[in-house]
Amino acid sequence: MEPIRVLVADDHPIVRAGLRTVLGSQADLEVVGEAADGAEVVQLARELRPDIVLLDLNMPRGGGPAAVRCLRREVPGSRVLVLSMQDDPGIVREALRAGASGYLAKQAVDAELVLAIRAVRRGEIYLHSSLTHALVDEGPGRIDAGPGETPDFAALSKREQEVFQWLVRGYSNQEIAERLSRSVKTVETHRAHLLEKLGMRSRAELIQFALHHGLLTPEAPR
């Protein structure tokens, strides 16, 4: 199997060296290039066509969400995973709105970075649970949805809506079962039903759907 080809973009040489070491220790990951600013990352992405661009938002010469938008426009086959010191919910939303496939805090442990890259390569949206909680606490702001039909959230039963809310917050089936005083089997059944009704296959799609349509609310499900 071909390794996942990663382009690392950060304006700090020490950070890039650390990321190269972490990623280079994984047999299924390959660092194919490094960029030190926004202009360079776009140029290298055009040349190298990486699977993943690991992008620091705070870079000179065209950083921020504008860099994400430019990468998605210029190299649509490359997915963008943001790695940033900033965990402000507004910035996270803006990065996702610009087309990022994931957002990871730089404080994340090395193992999570590897998991995030693999998840994004599979086509999933990756958000650390703390970032999901921050988006929830900020309130039900929405990210503009793309074209096409919108699945009907109201078609879910009350219990399915409750399970949905716990799922998009990052809780496991076991944790949801404990909070709802139900069996894991029952939670799994609700999860399967709500995925089918919404026409989705994964938690990542549920999170993206919730962000797109303002369904992350500060109130915890009961």
N, C-alpha and C positions, 0 to 999 in steps of 0.2 A: 504494500500500500504506500502511495506517495505521502511524504510528510506534509504537514500543514505549513505553508510558506508565510512567514511573518515579516512585515516591515516595521521596524521600531522607530518611533518619532518622539524625540525628547531633546530639549535644548541643553541638557546637562550631560556631559560625557560620562560622568560617574554613574548616573542613572542608566544610561544606555548600556554601559558595560555590565552593570548588575543584571539588567533584563536579559542581555545576551547569555550570561552565565546560567541564569535560571532556565531559560527556554532551551538552551543548548544541551541541558542535562536530560531532556526528554527525547526519546527516540522518534516520536511522531511529530516533532516540531523542528522547524529550520528557520533561523534568522537569515533572511536573504539580503537585508540592507538596513542602513541606519540613516535617519534624517535629523537635522538640528534645527530646522525652522519650517514654517508652513509652506513656503514656496518649494523647498527642497523635497518635502514629503510628497507633494503632488507630482513633481517631476519624476521622482524615483518610482512612485506608484504606477505612473504611465509606462515607464520602462520595464519594471520588474513584474507587474501584474500579480501582486501577492494575494494570497487567500485572505489574509487578515492584515489590517493596518492598526497597530497598537499606538494610539495617538494621545499625546499630552495636549490638553487644550491650551495651556498657557505658553505658547511659543511665539517668538517674533516672526515678522513677515508673513502675516496671514494665518494666525492661529484662531482658536475659538470655534464656535459653531460654523463660522464661514468656511473653515478648513474641512469640516465634515461634509458640508454641502458640496464643496468643490470636488472632494474625493468621490462622492457618490455620483456626481455628474460625469467626471472624467474617467473613472474606473468603476463602473457599476458592478462589475464582477467581484470587486474586493469589498469585504465587509469591514466596518470600522468599529473597533472596540476602544472606547475612551478610558484612559488611565489618568486620573487627575487628583490633585490635592483638594479640589473644591467639591464639597458635598451639598452645596446649596440646592434645594429642590428646584428652584427656578432655572438654574444652570443645567441640571440634569434633564429637565423637561425640554429645554431648548436644544440640547445635544440630540435627544431622541427625535425631536421634531425635525432636526436637520438631516436625520437619516442614520444616526449611530445605531448599531445593533446591540450595544451593551455599554454599561458605564460601571467602572470599578474604581474604588478609592485607592490611592497609592499606598495607604496603610494596610491594604489587604495582604494576607500571607501569600507566599509564593505558590502554594498548592492551589489556592483559589484562582490565581491568575491563570494557571494552566487549565483548570476546569472551565474558566470563562472563555478562553480561546477555543477550546474544543466545542463548547456549547454554541458559540457564535458561528463556528465553522459548520455545524449541523443545521444552521438556519434559525437557531433560537435567539430570543432576546434575553440578555443576561443582565440582571440587576442584583446587587447584593441586597440581602433582606433589610439591612439598615437603611439603604437608600429608598427601598419601597416604603418603609415605615415613615421616612422623612417626607415622601410625596403624599402619603396619607395624612400626616399631621398638618401639612400645608393647606390641605383642602382639596375639593374635587375639581381642580382645574383640568382642562382637557387639552389633548394634543390633537390637532386637526386630523381627521381620518382621511384615508385615501379614497379613491373612487370605488364604486361597487356597492352592493347591498350591505346594509348593516344588520347583523344578527339581532334578534329580538330578545333582549335581556329579560323583558317582562314575561316571556314565555316560560321562564324557569319558575319552579315552585318556590315557596318561601324558604324551605330547607335547602334547596339547591342554590338559592341566592346567598344563603348564609355560608355554605361550603365554598362557594365561589369567592366570597370576601376573604375567608381564611386562606384559601389557596393563593390568591394574588398577593397576600402578605408574606408568603414564604413558609407557611406552616405545613408540616408533614401530615399524612393521613392519620398517623397515630396521635399527633398533637390535636388535630381537629376532633378526632373521636373523643378524646378526653374532655375537651371544652364543651362539646355538645352532649356528653354523656351517652354516646352511641358506640356501637362496635366499629372496629376498623372496616369490617366487611360492609357495613351500612354506608360508611363514608365513601368507600371505594365505589359503591353502586351509585350514590349521588353524583360523585365525580364523573363517572362514565356517562351518566344521563345528561349532565349539564354540558359536557364536551360535545356529545352528539347533537344536542339541541342547538348549540352555538356553531356547530360545524367546525370544531377545532380539535386538535390532537394533543396539545401539550400545555403545561403550565405557562411556558413562555408566551404562547399565543394568547392565553387568558390575560396575562399581565399587559401585553401590548393593547389588547382590546379594552381593558379597564382604563389604561392611560389615555387612549384615543377618545373614549366616550365619557370621561369624567366620573367613573364609577368607583374610584378609590375615595372613600369617605372617612372622615376622622372618627366616626362612631364605630366601635367594635361590634361585630355581629353578636347577637344574643342567642 
